[in-house]
Amino acid sequence: MEVVIGAPEELASLAAGTIEALLDRKPEAVLGLATGSSPLGIYDELARRHREGRLSFSRARAFMLDEYVGLPLAHPQRYRNVIEHEIASRVGFGVGAVLGPDGLAQDVVAACAQYEEAIVRAGGVDLQILGIGTDGHVGFNEPGSSLASRTRIKTLTEQTRVDNARFFEGDLSQVPDHCLTQGLATIMGARHIVLIATGRAKAEAIHHLVEGPVSALWPATILQHHPHVTVLVDGPAASRLQLADHFRSTYAAKPTWQGL
Ligand code: GLP
């Protein structure tokens, strides 16, 4: 697990540069897209590079991490719409190139199985962008999630619903109770995982992710078992890392030709 501590703009640029390099060598790459505020800087940077003609997503495909259950098709907080607005429409993905779990499916079990099959048929995810919840969730794999889980329906915790109420005009009653989410094993199938977190509210989750024991209580800790994870954090999010100085000096000494 590589930990890079830097300013938010620097982190967004590093992640975008890694995606640019991936698309250069593999234009048909498969990306994993996350919602939440954490990846927005990366999406802005990708949009800027796209406008400058530096990178094209015309042959790329993408899979979303998760989706609320039951939000109407046109609801602005439906994650499919959020992803369309924040990234897909800004960088020119082809029609049908971005898929997400179907939060309106009648047969949820079948929809989740089909989603897993679609990821396999696409050849798996090359690079997964991840945020992290204050309780250590990734996707919507809340504490207690099976470390071997696949895409399925989950109940959101009270903490996550409170955290996310800001996207629903602060009205907790508008936040759905359920979601569909890629499982932890699904996420672990990505070839490279880039997790980004900023702000002090994420410091405890980042400490557990990087330095804690692997436990379903902090679901992101499963990433310690992945061979290629990059954790991008700003100073406040890194403030509880015992090894922060080590991570800073290691990254400072890293040759510039070596990517993430
Ligand atoms: C949501 C999403 C997660 C995201 C998390 C953190 O619950 N399902 O994918 O990582 O929120 O969001 P933020 O980046 O806004 O703190």
py3Dmol code that shows the C-alpha trace and the ligand (Angstrom):
import py3Dmol

protein = """\
ATOM      1  CA  MET A   1       0.000   0.000   0.000  1.00  0.00           C
ATOM      2  CA  GLU A   2       1.522   3.291  -1.081  1.00  0.00           C
ATOM      3  CA  VAL A   3       0.479   6.351   0.924  1.00  0.00           C
ATOM      4  CA  VAL A   4       0.970   9.794  -0.640  1.00  0.00           C
ATOM      5  CA  ILE A   5       0.404  12.837   1.579  1.00  0.00           C
ATOM      6  CA  GLY A   6      -0.101  16.104  -0.287  1.00  0.00           C
ATOM      7  CA  ALA A   7      -2.325  19.083  -0.983  1.00  0.00           C
ATOM      8  CA  PRO A   8      -5.752  18.204  -2.450  1.00  0.00           C
ATOM      9  CA  GLU A   9      -4.892  19.716  -5.891  1.00  0.00           C
ATOM     10  CA  GLU A  10      -1.648  17.721  -5.995  1.00  0.00           C
ATOM     11  CA  LEU A  11      -3.533  14.503  -5.151  1.00  0.00           C
ATOM     12  CA  ALA A  12      -6.165  15.142  -7.841  1.00  0.00           C
ATOM     13  CA  SER A  13      -3.451  15.796 -10.391  1.00  0.00           C
ATOM     14  CA  LEU A  14      -1.578  12.602  -9.436  1.00  0.00           C
ATOM     15  CA  ALA A  15      -4.709  10.482  -9.822  1.00  0.00           C
ATOM     16  CA  ALA A  16      -5.651  12.143 -13.122  1.00  0.00           C
ATOM     17  CA  GLY A  17      -2.091  11.630 -14.391  1.00  0.00           C
ATOM     18  CA  THR A  18      -2.310   7.934 -13.545  1.00  0.00           C
ATOM     19  CA  ILE A  19      -5.593   7.640 -15.451  1.00  0.00           C
ATOM     20  CA  GLU A  20      -4.110   9.544 -18.386  1.00  0.00           C
ATOM     21  CA  ALA A  21      -1.155   7.145 -18.499  1.00  0.00           C
ATOM     22  CA  LEU A  22      -3.545   4.159 -18.325  1.00  0.00           C
ATOM     23  CA  LEU A  23      -5.647   5.474 -21.239  1.00  0.00           C
ATOM     24  CA  ASP A  24      -2.462   6.150 -23.249  1.00  0.00           C
ATOM     25  CA  ARG A  25      -1.381   2.539 -23.030  1.00  0.00           C
ATOM     26  CA  LYS A  26      -4.903   1.061 -23.013  1.00  0.00           C
ATOM     27  CA  PRO A  27      -7.570   3.317 -24.632  1.00  0.00           C
ATOM     28  CA  GLU A  28     -10.276   0.706 -23.945  1.00  0.00           C
ATOM     29  CA  ALA A  29      -9.455   0.656 -20.209  1.00  0.00           C
ATOM     30  CA  VAL A  30     -12.181  -0.089 -17.670  1.00  0.00           C
ATOM     31  CA  LEU A  31     -12.481   2.429 -14.843  1.00  0.00           C
ATOM     32  CA  GLY A  32     -14.284   2.118 -11.531  1.00  0.00           C
ATOM     33  CA  LEU A  33     -16.082   5.332 -10.607  1.00  0.00           C
ATOM     34  CA  ALA A  34     -17.049   6.489  -7.115  1.00  0.00           C
ATOM     35  CA  THR A  35     -19.499   9.126  -5.954  1.00  0.00           C
ATOM     36  CA  GLY A  36     -19.107  11.412  -2.935  1.00  0.00           C
ATOM     37  CA  SER A  37     -17.196  14.660  -2.668  1.00  0.00           C
ATOM     38  CA  SER A  38     -13.711  13.102  -2.411  1.00  0.00           C
ATOM     39  CA  PRO A  39     -13.197  12.235  -6.110  1.00  0.00           C
ATOM     40  CA  LEU A  40     -14.589  15.553  -7.417  1.00  0.00           C
ATOM     41  CA  GLY A  41     -11.135  17.158  -7.714  1.00  0.00           C
ATOM     42  CA  ILE A  42      -9.995  14.175  -9.801  1.00  0.00           C
ATOM     43  CA  TYR A  43     -13.061  14.477 -12.040  1.00  0.00           C
ATOM     44  CA  ASP A  44     -12.461  18.232 -12.516  1.00  0.00           C
ATOM     45  CA  GLU A  45      -8.852  17.544 -13.473  1.00  0.00           C
ATOM     46  CA  LEU A  46      -9.880  14.792 -15.918  1.00  0.00           C
ATOM     47  CA  ALA A  47     -12.437  17.153 -17.497  1.00  0.00           C
ATOM     48  CA  ARG A  48      -9.764  19.851 -17.843  1.00  0.00           C
ATOM     49  CA  ARG A  49      -7.323  17.452 -19.511  1.00  0.00           C
ATOM     50  CA  HIS A  50     -10.112  16.213 -21.793  1.00  0.00           C
ATOM     51  CA  ARG A  51     -10.931  19.791 -22.848  1.00  0.00           C
ATOM     52  CA  GLU A  52      -7.244  20.315 -23.630  1.00  0.00           C
ATOM     53  CA  GLY A  53      -7.320  17.227 -25.860  1.00  0.00           C
ATOM     54  CA  ARG A  54      -4.875  15.340 -23.646  1.00  0.00           C
ATOM     55  CA  LEU A  55      -7.038  12.315 -22.996  1.00  0.00           C
ATOM     56  CA  SER A  56      -9.998  10.550 -24.578  1.00  0.00           C
ATOM     57  CA  PHE A  57     -12.541   8.285 -22.932  1.00  0.00           C
ATOM     58  CA  SER A  58     -14.241   7.466 -26.255  1.00  0.00           C
ATOM     59  CA  ARG A  59     -13.183   3.796 -26.066  1.00  0.00           C
ATOM     60  CA  ALA A  60     -13.093   3.489 -22.280  1.00  0.00           C
ATOM     61  CA  ARG A  61     -15.780   1.891 -20.139  1.00  0.00           C
ATOM     62  CA  ALA A  62     -16.707   2.377 -16.498  1.00  0.00           C
ATOM     63  CA  PHE A  63     -18.525   0.663 -13.667  1.00  0.00           C
ATOM     64  CA  MET A  64     -20.005   2.518 -10.740  1.00  0.00           C
ATOM     65  CA  LEU A  65     -19.505   1.327  -7.189  1.00  0.00           C
ATOM     66  CA  ASP A  66     -22.976   1.672  -5.815  1.00  0.00           C
ATOM     67  CA  GLU A  67     -26.490   3.068  -6.129  1.00  0.00           C
ATOM     68  CA  TYR A  68     -29.348   4.040  -3.843  1.00  0.00           C
ATOM     69  CA  VAL A  69     -32.405   1.774  -3.950  1.00  0.00           C
ATOM     70  CA  GLY A  70     -35.676   3.323  -5.028  1.00  0.00           C
ATOM     71  CA  LEU A  71     -34.710   6.838  -6.120  1.00  0.00           C
ATOM     72  CA  PRO A  72     -36.732   7.799  -9.223  1.00  0.00           C
ATOM     73  CA  LEU A  73     -34.908   7.850 -12.584  1.00  0.00           C
ATOM     74  CA  ALA A  74     -34.643  11.637 -12.717  1.00  0.00           C
ATOM     75  CA  HIS A  75     -33.694  12.195  -9.052  1.00  0.00           C
ATOM     76  CA  PRO A  76     -30.538  14.360  -8.961  1.00  0.00           C
ATOM     77  CA  GLN A  77     -29.010  12.233  -6.172  1.00  0.00           C
ATOM     78  CA  ARG A  78     -29.501   8.951  -8.013  1.00  0.00           C
ATOM     79  CA  TYR A  79     -25.825   7.969  -8.343  1.00  0.00           C
ATOM     80  CA  ARG A  80     -26.226   7.228 -12.072  1.00  0.00           C
ATOM     81  CA  ASN A  81     -27.232  10.892 -12.523  1.00  0.00           C
ATOM     82  CA  VAL A  82     -24.498  12.150 -10.193  1.00  0.00           C
ATOM     83  CA  ILE A  83     -21.831  10.273 -12.167  1.00  0.00           C
ATOM     84  CA  GLU A  84     -23.288  11.489 -15.472  1.00  0.00           C
ATOM     85  CA  HIS A  85     -23.166  15.074 -14.216  1.00  0.00           C
ATOM     86  CA  GLU A  86     -19.790  14.986 -12.421  1.00  0.00           C
ATOM     87  CA  ILE A  87     -17.739  12.990 -14.897  1.00  0.00           C
ATOM     88  CA  ALA A  88     -19.331  10.949 -17.711  1.00  0.00           C
ATOM     89  CA  SER A  89     -20.861  13.864 -19.645  1.00  0.00           C
ATOM     90  CA  ARG A  90     -17.717  15.981 -19.167  1.00  0.00           C
ATOM     91  CA  VAL A  91     -15.162  13.597 -20.652  1.00  0.00           C
ATOM     92  CA  GLY A  92     -17.069  12.007 -23.540  1.00  0.00           C
ATOM     93  CA  PHE A  93     -17.660   8.383 -22.590  1.00  0.00           C
ATOM     94  CA  GLY A  94     -19.475   6.521 -25.399  1.00  0.00           C
ATOM     95  CA  VAL A  95     -23.205   5.748 -25.168  1.00  0.00           C
ATOM     96  CA  GLY A  96     -23.797   2.860 -22.756  1.00  0.00           C
ATOM     97  CA  ALA A  97     -20.140   2.819 -21.666  1.00  0.00           C
ATOM     98  CA  VAL A  98     -20.900   3.643 -18.026  1.00  0.00           C
ATOM     99  CA  LEU A  99     -22.861   1.078 -16.050  1.00  0.00           C
ATOM    100  CA  GLY A 100     -24.150   1.084 -12.502  1.00  0.00           C
ATOM    101  CA  PRO A 101     -26.163  -1.265 -10.289  1.00  0.00           C
ATOM    102  CA  ASP A 102     -29.910  -0.937 -11.024  1.00  0.00           C
ATOM    103  CA  GLY A 103     -31.472   0.571  -7.901  1.00  0.00           C
ATOM    104  CA  LEU A 104     -34.947   0.233  -9.439  1.00  0.00           C
ATOM    105  CA  ALA A 105     -34.713  -3.470 -10.345  1.00  0.00           C
ATOM    106  CA  GLN A 106     -37.717  -5.640  -9.458  1.00  0.00           C
ATOM    107  CA  ASP A 107     -35.455  -8.656  -8.966  1.00  0.00           C
ATOM    108  CA  VAL A 108     -32.583  -7.252  -6.948  1.00  0.00           C
ATOM    109  CA  VAL A 109     -30.717 -10.542  -6.606  1.00  0.00           C
ATOM    110  CA  ALA A 110     -30.720 -11.102 -10.376  1.00  0.00           C
ATOM    111  CA  ALA A 111     -29.714  -7.480 -11.043  1.00  0.00           C
ATOM    112  CA  CYS A 112     -26.719  -7.806  -8.709  1.00  0.00           C
ATOM    113  CA  ALA A 113     -25.627 -11.086 -10.334  1.00  0.00           C
ATOM    114  CA  GLN A 114     -25.932  -9.510 -13.801  1.00  0.00           C
ATOM    115  CA  TYR A 115     -23.816  -6.575 -12.672  1.00  0.00           C
ATOM    116  CA  GLU A 116     -21.051  -8.908 -11.483  1.00  0.00           C
ATOM    117  CA  GLU A 117     -21.219 -10.743 -14.838  1.00  0.00           C
ATOM    118  CA  ALA A 118     -20.981  -7.459 -16.774  1.00  0.00           C
ATOM    119  CA  ILE A 119     -17.773  -6.542 -14.910  1.00  0.00           C
ATOM    120  CA  VAL A 120     -16.283  -9.959 -15.706  1.00  0.00           C
ATOM    121  CA  ARG A 121     -17.337  -9.715 -19.386  1.00  0.00           C
ATOM    122  CA  ALA A 122     -15.622  -6.306 -19.632  1.00  0.00           C
ATOM    123  CA  GLY A 123     -12.384  -7.959 -18.469  1.00  0.00           C
ATOM    124  CA  GLY A 124     -12.472  -6.535 -14.938  1.00  0.00           C
ATOM    125  CA  VAL A 125     -11.702  -3.046 -13.678  1.00  0.00           C
ATOM    126  CA  ASP A 126      -8.248  -1.649 -14.508  1.00  0.00           C
ATOM    127  CA  LEU A 127      -8.341   1.287 -12.095  1.00  0.00           C
ATOM    128  CA  GLN A 128     -10.850   1.819  -9.320  1.00  0.00           C
ATOM    129  CA  ILE A 129     -11.280   5.277  -7.803  1.00  0.00           C
ATOM    130  CA  LEU A 130     -12.461   5.048  -4.191  1.00  0.00           C
ATOM    131  CA  GLY A 131     -13.498   7.390  -1.421  1.00  0.00           C
ATOM    132  CA  ILE A 132     -13.939   6.253   2.167  1.00  0.00           C
ATOM    133  CA  GLY A 133     -16.717   6.883   4.678  1.00  0.00           C
ATOM    134  CA  THR A 134     -15.986   8.254   8.158  1.00  0.00           C
ATOM    135  CA  ASP A 135     -16.857   4.777   9.482  1.00  0.00           C
ATOM    136  CA  GLY A 136     -14.420   3.107   7.085  1.00  0.00           C
ATOM    137  CA  HIS A 137     -16.961   2.035   4.473  1.00  0.00           C
ATOM    138  CA  VAL A 138     -15.973   1.752   0.814  1.00  0.00           C
ATOM    139  CA  GLY A 139     -18.719   1.754  -1.777  1.00  0.00           C
ATOM    140  CA  PHE A 140     -21.573   1.179   0.649  1.00  0.00           C
ATOM    141  CA  ASN A 141     -19.904  -1.735   2.409  1.00  0.00           C
ATOM    142  CA  GLU A 142     -20.735  -0.671   5.907  1.00  0.00           C
ATOM    143  CA  PRO A 143     -19.072  -1.987   9.093  1.00  0.00           C
ATOM    144  CA  GLY A 144     -19.897  -5.669   9.474  1.00  0.00           C
ATOM    145  CA  SER A 145     -19.823  -6.316   5.723  1.00  0.00           C
ATOM    146  CA  SER A 146     -18.394  -9.631   4.675  1.00  0.00           C
ATOM    147  CA  LEU A 147     -14.815  -9.203   3.528  1.00  0.00           C
ATOM    148  CA  ALA A 148     -15.662 -11.664   0.709  1.00  0.00           C
ATOM    149  CA  SER A 149     -18.876  -9.913  -0.366  1.00  0.00           C
ATOM    150  CA  ARG A 150     -20.119  -9.430  -3.941  1.00  0.00           C
ATOM    151  CA  THR A 151     -22.625  -6.918  -5.342  1.00  0.00           C
ATOM    152  CA  ARG A 152     -25.770  -7.041  -3.186  1.00  0.00           C
ATOM    153  CA  ILE A 153     -28.373  -4.998  -1.359  1.00  0.00           C
ATOM    154  CA  LYS A 154     -27.332  -3.384   1.922  1.00  0.00           C
ATOM    155  CA  THR A 155     -28.967  -1.321   4.645  1.00  0.00           C
ATOM    156  CA  LEU A 156     -27.263   2.027   5.212  1.00  0.00           C
ATOM    157  CA  THR A 157     -26.096   2.840   8.719  1.00  0.00           C
ATOM    158  CA  GLU A 158     -27.504   5.818  10.559  1.00  0.00           C
ATOM    159  CA  GLN A 159     -24.046   7.482  10.426  1.00  0.00           C
ATOM    160  CA  THR A 160     -23.855   7.209   6.629  1.00  0.00           C
ATOM    161  CA  ARG A 161     -27.409   8.481   6.205  1.00  0.00           C
ATOM    162  CA  VAL A 162     -26.597  11.453   8.457  1.00  0.00           C
ATOM    163  CA  ASP A 163     -23.297  12.050   6.557  1.00  0.00           C
ATOM    164  CA  ASN A 164     -25.125  11.948   3.211  1.00  0.00           C
ATOM    165  CA  ALA A 165     -28.155  14.022   4.274  1.00  0.00           C
ATOM    166  CA  ARG A 166     -26.225  17.096   3.069  1.00  0.00           C
ATOM    167  CA  PHE A 167     -26.889  15.928  -0.489  1.00  0.00           C
ATOM    168  CA  PHE A 168     -30.641  15.784   0.299  1.00  0.00           C
ATOM    169  CA  GLU A 169     -30.996  19.377   1.543  1.00  0.00           C
ATOM    170  CA  GLY A 170     -30.106  18.219   5.057  1.00  0.00           C
ATOM    171  CA  ASP A 171     -33.347  16.216   5.272  1.00  0.00           C
ATOM    172  CA  LEU A 172     -32.519  12.800   6.747  1.00  0.00           C
ATOM    173  CA  SER A 173     -35.982  11.468   5.892  1.00  0.00           C
ATOM    174  CA  GLN A 174     -35.157  11.882   2.172  1.00  0.00           C
ATOM    175  CA  VAL A 175     -32.033   9.674   2.369  1.00  0.00           C
ATOM    176  CA  PRO A 176     -32.834   6.121   1.211  1.00  0.00           C
ATOM    177  CA  ASP A 177     -32.471   3.261   3.713  1.00  0.00           C
ATOM    178  CA  HIS A 178     -31.042   0.794   1.212  1.00  0.00           C
ATOM    179  CA  CYS A 179     -28.481   0.646  -1.540  1.00  0.00           C
ATOM    180  CA  LEU A 180     -26.903  -1.767  -3.987  1.00  0.00           C
ATOM    181  CA  THR A 181     -23.137  -1.884  -3.745  1.00  0.00           C
ATOM    182  CA  GLN A 182     -20.239  -3.746  -5.242  1.00  0.00           C
ATOM    183  CA  GLY A 183     -18.973  -6.063  -2.520  1.00  0.00           C
ATOM    184  CA  LEU A 184     -15.542  -5.901  -0.975  1.00  0.00           C
ATOM    185  CA  ALA A 185     -14.404  -8.890  -3.052  1.00  0.00           C
ATOM    186  CA  THR A 186     -15.745  -7.180  -6.183  1.00  0.00           C
ATOM    187  CA  ILE A 187     -13.715  -4.059  -5.395  1.00  0.00           C
ATOM    188  CA  MET A 188     -10.652  -6.198  -4.618  1.00  0.00           C
ATOM    189  CA  GLY A 189     -10.870  -7.559  -8.172  1.00  0.00           C
ATOM    190  CA  ALA A 190      -9.728  -4.213  -9.622  1.00  0.00           C
ATOM    191  CA  ARG A 191      -6.122  -4.254 -10.801  1.00  0.00           C
ATOM    192  CA  HIS A 192      -5.209  -0.887  -9.253  1.00  0.00           C
ATOM    193  CA  ILE A 193      -7.150   0.887  -6.513  1.00  0.00           C
ATOM    194  CA  VAL A 194      -6.691   4.625  -5.916  1.00  0.00           C
ATOM    195  CA  LEU A 195      -8.368   5.782  -2.700  1.00  0.00           C
ATOM    196  CA  ILE A 196      -8.595   9.497  -2.008  1.00  0.00           C
ATOM    197  CA  ALA A 197      -9.525  11.159   1.308  1.00  0.00           C
ATOM    198  CA  THR A 198      -9.251  14.699   2.579  1.00  0.00           C
ATOM    199  CA  GLY A 199     -10.096  16.441   5.836  1.00  0.00           C
ATOM    200  CA  ARG A 200      -9.806  15.589   9.511  1.00  0.00           C
ATOM    201  CA  ALA A 201     -13.144  13.757   9.581  1.00  0.00           C
ATOM    202  CA  LYS A 202     -11.455  10.942   7.607  1.00  0.00           C
ATOM    203  CA  ALA A 203      -8.346  10.686   9.838  1.00  0.00           C
ATOM    204  CA  GLU A 204      -9.595   7.803  11.988  1.00  0.00           C
ATOM    205  CA  ALA A 205     -10.789   5.787   8.980  1.00  0.00           C
ATOM    206  CA  ILE A 206      -7.445   6.365   7.225  1.00  0.00           C
ATOM    207  CA  HIS A 207      -5.529   5.279  10.324  1.00  0.00           C
ATOM    208  CA  HIS A 208      -7.503   2.014  10.439  1.00  0.00           C
ATOM    209  CA  LEU A 209      -7.238   1.489   6.664  1.00  0.00           C
ATOM    210  CA  VAL A 210      -3.458   1.810   6.638  1.00  0.00           C
ATOM    211  CA  GLU A 211      -2.376   0.719  10.100  1.00  0.00           C
ATOM    212  CA  GLY A 212      -5.244  -1.120  11.764  1.00  0.00           C
ATOM    213  CA  PRO A 213      -5.865  -4.843  11.856  1.00  0.00           C
ATOM    214  CA  VAL A 214      -7.956  -6.183   8.969  1.00  0.00           C
ATOM    215  CA  SER A 215     -11.496  -6.300  10.286  1.00  0.00           C
ATOM    216  CA  ALA A 216     -15.071  -6.168   9.052  1.00  0.00           C
ATOM    217  CA  LEU A 217     -15.534  -3.379  11.623  1.00  0.00           C
ATOM    218  CA  TRP A 218     -13.443  -1.125   9.326  1.00  0.00           C
ATOM    219  CA  PRO A 219     -14.303  -2.589   5.901  1.00  0.00           C
ATOM    220  CA  ALA A 220     -11.655  -0.610   3.982  1.00  0.00           C
ATOM    221  CA  THR A 221      -8.945  -2.557   5.848  1.00  0.00           C
ATOM    222  CA  ILE A 222      -9.452  -5.447   3.401  1.00  0.00           C
ATOM    223  CA  LEU A 223      -7.427  -3.309   0.961  1.00  0.00           C
ATOM    224  CA  GLN A 224      -4.311  -4.258   2.952  1.00  0.00           C
ATOM    225  CA  HIS A 225      -4.590  -7.594   1.143  1.00  0.00           C
ATOM    226  CA  HIS A 226      -4.529  -5.976  -2.315  1.00  0.00           C
ATOM    227  CA  PRO A 227      -1.183  -5.872  -4.168  1.00  0.00           C
ATOM    228  CA  HIS A 228      -1.645  -2.435  -5.751  1.00  0.00           C
ATOM    229  CA  VAL A 229      -3.381   0.197  -3.654  1.00  0.00           C
ATOM    230  CA  THR A 230      -2.526   3.904  -3.654  1.00  0.00           C
ATOM    231  CA  VAL A 231      -3.881   5.982  -0.766  1.00  0.00           C
ATOM    232  CA  LEU A 232      -3.955   9.724  -1.521  1.00  0.00           C
ATOM    233  CA  VAL A 233      -4.495  11.853   1.606  1.00  0.00           C
ATOM    234  CA  ASP A 234      -4.090  15.466   2.614  1.00  0.00           C
ATOM    235  CA  GLY A 235      -2.398  16.493   5.895  1.00  0.00           C
ATOM    236  CA  PRO A 236      -5.575  16.503   8.032  1.00  0.00           C
ATOM    237  CA  ALA A 237      -6.688  13.064   6.754  1.00  0.00           C
ATOM    238  CA  ALA A 238      -3.146  11.765   7.454  1.00  0.00           C
ATOM    239  CA  SER A 239      -3.025  13.315  10.934  1.00  0.00           C
ATOM    240  CA  ARG A 240      -3.557  10.034  12.804  1.00  0.00           C
ATOM    241  CA  LEU A 241      -1.050   7.989  10.815  1.00  0.00           C
ATOM    242  CA  GLN A 242       1.784   6.762  13.044  1.00  0.00           C
ATOM    243  CA  LEU A 243       3.895   6.240   9.926  1.00  0.00           C
ATOM    244  CA  ALA A 244       3.168   9.643   8.343  1.00  0.00           C
ATOM    245  CA  ASP A 245       6.832  10.782   8.400  1.00  0.00           C
ATOM    246  CA  HIS A 246       7.914   7.507   6.814  1.00  0.00           C
ATOM    247  CA  PHE A 247       5.311   7.874   4.047  1.00  0.00           C
ATOM    248  CA  ARG A 248       6.363  11.497   3.410  1.00  0.00           C
ATOM    249  CA  SER A 249      10.067  10.694   3.110  1.00  0.00           C
ATOM    250  CA  THR A 250       9.466   7.563   1.037  1.00  0.00           C
ATOM    251  CA  TYR A 251       7.389   9.485  -1.485  1.00  0.00           C
ATOM    252  CA  ALA A 252       9.841  12.415  -1.554  1.00  0.00           C
ATOM    253  CA  ALA A 253      12.633   9.988  -2.491  1.00  0.00           C
ATOM    254  CA  LYS A 254      10.612   8.227  -5.181  1.00  0.00           C
ATOM    255  CA  PRO A 255      12.012   8.597  -8.716  1.00  0.00           C
ATOM    256  CA  THR A 256       9.729  10.832 -10.805  1.00  0.00           C
ATOM    257  CA  TRP A 257       9.627   8.300 -13.677  1.00  0.00           C
ATOM    258  CA  GLN A 258       7.924   5.798 -11.411  1.00  0.00           C
ATOM    259  CA  GLY A 259       4.149   6.336 -11.479  1.00  0.00           C
ATOM    260  CA  LEU A 260       1.692   5.417  -8.756  1.00  0.00           C
TER     261      LEU A 260
END
"""
ligand_1 = """\
16
GLP
C -20.812 7.594 0.087
C -20.385 6.729 -1.095
C -18.952 6.280 -0.959
C -18.083 7.467 -0.578
C -18.507 8.005 0.757
C -17.662 9.196 1.220
O -21.379 6.904 1.123
N -21.211 5.584 -1.290
O -18.534 5.703 -2.181
O -16.739 7.078 -0.532
O -19.842 8.432 0.656
O -18.154 10.370 0.681
P -17.376 11.733 0.666
O -16.279 11.555 -0.325
O -18.380 12.740 0.226
O -16.870 11.959 2.042
"""
view = py3Dmol.view(width=600, height=400)
view.addModel(protein, "pdb")
view.setStyle({"model": 0}, {"cartoon": {"style": "trace"}})
view.addModel(ligand_1, "xyz")
view.setStyle({"model": 1}, {"stick": {}})
view.zoomTo()
view.show()
